[in-house]
Amino acid sequence: MLRKTGILMGRNRWLQIAGLIAIWWACETLVRALALPIPGGVVGMIVLLALLASGRVRMAWFSRGSSGLLDHMLLFFVPATMALLDHPELFSLTGLKVLVVICAGTLIVMVGTALVIEACFRWSARHAR
């Protein structure tokens, strides 16, 4: 039964997307029930990472669905773009301040991610010997 489920999950993009949504929904429900101060999406990513790292879930079960979502990511930002039209003050000094904060935040996240990845590579190289 599990083998058939794995084969089906590895081939069907829509089933993979449904699986990702199910994990998000379950974690969102858990966060609301426990009144945690963490977004359900973050908890969902942690749960999915734990499932992938433990080997209970294979990456192939979600790779096509996640790449399909990433291919259409621009559609998720259309509402944010339309909000700019409703707030003309974002095209003034206030908008410049927001832009600086967004750029600085993005840079901090990128540098932090690079440092963590570099540390993981060094750790795995040290333990591979």
C-alpha positions in Angstrom: 0.0 0.0 0.0 2.8 2.5 1.0 4.7 1.6 -2.2 1.6 2.3 -4.4 1.1 5.6 -2.5 4.8 6.6 -3.1 4.6 5.8 -6.8 1.4 7.8 -7.1 2.8 10.7 -5.2 6.0 10.7 -7.3 4.0 11.1 -10.5 1.1 13.3 -9.9 1.8 17.0 -9.6 -1.7 17.8 -8.3 -1.5 15.2 -5.6 1.8 16.6 -4.5 0.4 20.1 -4.3 -2.6 18.7 -2.3 -0.1 17.1 0.0 1.8 20.3 0.6 -1.5 22.1 1.2 -2.6 19.4 3.6 0.6 19.8 5.6 0.2 23.6 5.7 -3.5 23.2 6.7 -2.7 20.8 9.5 0.0 23.0 10.9 -2.1 26.1 10.6 -4.9 24.3 12.5 -2.4 23.2 15.1 -0.9 26.7 15.5 -4.4 28.2 16.0 -5.5 25.5 18.4 -2.4 25.9 20.6 -2.3 29.7 20.1 1.3 29.7 19.1 3.0 33.0 18.1 4.5 31.3 15.0 2.8 31.3 11.5 1.4 27.9 10.4 3.5 28.1 7.2 6.7 28.2 9.2 5.6 25.3 11.4 4.6 23.4 8.2 8.1 24.0 6.7 9.7 22.7 9.9 7.4 19.6 9.9 8.1 19.0 6.2 11.9 19.4 6.8 11.7 16.9 9.7 9.8 14.4 7.5 12.3 14.7 4.7 15.3 14.5 7.0 13.9 11.4 8.8 13.3 9.6 5.5 9.6 9.1 6.2 8.8 11.2 3.2 10.9 11.2 0.0 11.8 14.4 -1.8 10.4 12.9 -5.1 6.9 12.9 -3.5 6.9 16.7 -3.5 9.4 17.9 -6.1 7.1 18.3 -9.1 4.4 20.0 -7.1 6.7 22.4 -5.4 8.5 23.3 -8.6 5.1 23.9 -10.2 4.2 26.3 -7.4 7.5 28.1 -7.7 7.0 28.4 -11.5 3.8 30.4 -10.8 5.0 32.4 -7.8 4.6 35.7 -9.6 0.8 35.1 -9.5 1.0 35.2 -5.6 2.4 38.7 -5.7 -0.3 40.3 -7.9 -2.4 41.4 -4.9 0.7 43.1 -3.4 1.2 44.9 -6.7 -2.4 46.1 -6.9 -2.1 47.4 -3.3 0.5 49.9 -4.6 -2.2 51.5 -6.7 -4.3 52.0 -3.6 -1.5 53.6 -1.6 0.2 56.4 -3.5 2.2 57.4 -0.4 4.4 54.5 -1.1 5.8 56.5 -4.1 7.1 59.2 -1.7 9.7 59.2 1.1 7.7 56.7 3.0 8.0 54.3 0.1 11.7 54.9 -0.1 12.0 54.0 3.6 10.0 50.8 3.1 12.2 49.9 0.1 15.4 50.4 2.1 14.0 48.1 4.9 13.0 45.5 2.4 16.4 45.5 0.7 18.2 45.4 4.0 16.0 42.6 5.2 16.5 40.6 2.0 20.3 41.1 2.2 20.4 40.0 5.8 18.4 36.8 4.9 20.6 36.1 2.0 23.8 36.5 3.9 22.4 34.5 6.8 21.4 31.7 4.5 24.8 31.7 2.8 26.5 31.4 6.2 24.3 28.6 7.3 24.9 26.6 4.1 28.6 27.2 4.3 28.6 26.0 7.9 26.6 22.9 6.8 29.1 22.1 4.0 32.0 22.5 6.3 30.4 20.3 9.0 29.5 17.6 6.4 33.0 17.7 5.0 34.5 17.3 8.5 32.3 14.4 9.3 32.8 12.7 6.0 36.4 12.0 6.8 
